[in-house]
Amino acid sequence: MIGGLWRFSRRSWISIDDELRPRSGASALKLFLFIIFFIVGLILVALGFGLGDVDNWLDAQSGWITFVADWAFSALCGLILLFCLAYAGAALFGRKQGERVPMGGLIAALVIGYFAWIGMTMEA
């Protein structure tokens, strides 16, 4: 079902934003998200839930949702940092005698690793 909605959005000449060209990637994404949220809202209203009730429930659950999202983001940043450190270690110590160190990749890994460290250790 989701794949069919995405294909419809990609092939559709319908544009829900005047500033986006029909059949462009941005227009397709915006139409796809609109359709998904419209269907979810329609199902909730059909089941007897008001959208205000759903909003109030989400506000009441915001504490644990924020905790899980922060933890998942920190875990992702930690995984990215681990890969960057593994690449930097392999670039520096995993080469044969006389081979050059791939400086572009090493610098990119260090910069990306730095931002992953900041993302992992920052506090909101």
N, C-alpha and C positions, 0 to 999 in steps of 0.2 A: 504494500500500500504506500509506504513512504517513498519507495523508488518510483512508483507511478506518479506520485505528486511531484517529485523532483523532475521527472521527464516532462510532465505537463508544464511545469514552471519554466524549464529551459526552452521548450518549443513554442510557448505561448506568445502571442503578440500583445497580450494584456500587460499594461504597465500601470502600477498603482502609484507611481511618482512621475510627475511631469518632467522632472529634471534628469530622469534616467531613460536611456535609449531602450526601446523594446527589444527583447531577445538578447540583451547584454547580460553578463554574469551578475552584475549588481542588481539589475532589475529582476532576474530570475530568483536570486537569493531572497530579495525582499518579498516577492510574490509567494515564494515557498513558505517563508516564516509567517506571512499573513494567513495563508491557508491553514497551516498547522495550528496556529493559535485560535483561528476562527473555529476550526473543528473541535478543539479542546473546549473552548467556551460554549459552543453549541451543545456538546455532550453534557457538560456540567449543568447548564440551564435545563436541559431535557430531564436530567436526573433530579431536579428540584433544588439544586444549589444555586444561590445567588452569587454573582461575581464579587459582591461586597463580603459575603460570608467566606469565600475562598481567600480573599485578600486579608481578612482578619485572621484566618487560620494560619496563613503564611507569616503574618507579623508575629503571631504567638510562637511560631516555631523558629524564628529567626536566630535564636541563640545557638542551637545545635547545628543549624544549616551553615551558619558562619564558621563555626568551629571545624566542621568537616571540610568546608571549602578552603579554609586557611591551612589545615593539615595537608590536604591533597596538593595545594600549590607548593607548600614547603617540600613535600616529598618529591614532586616533579622537579623542583629546582635542585634538590639534592641528587637526584638521578642524573640530571644534566651536568652537574658539577663532577660527579663520579666519572662520567664519560669523558669530560674535558681533561680531567687529571690523568685518566688512563691513556688518552691520546697523547698528551704532553709527555708522559713517562715513556711511552713507546717511541715517540719521536726522538727523545733525548738519549734513552738508554737501550733501545731495541734496534740499533743500527749496527751495521758491520763496520769494521775498521776502514776508514777512508771515505765513507759515505757522508754526504752533506745532510745537515739537519733541515727538514722542510720548514723554513722560517715563516712562510705565510700561514700555513696551517697551525703552526705552534702559536703564533701571535693571535690568530682567530680563536683558538681553543682557550688561551689565557683570558682574552677579553670576554668571551662568552661565559667562561667559568667564574670570572669576577662578578658579572651581573647575576649569575645563578647564586653565588654566595650571598650577594646583597639581598636578592629575593628570598633566600632561605632564612636569613637571620634578621631581616627587618621586622619591626613590630608595628602594627597598625595604630 
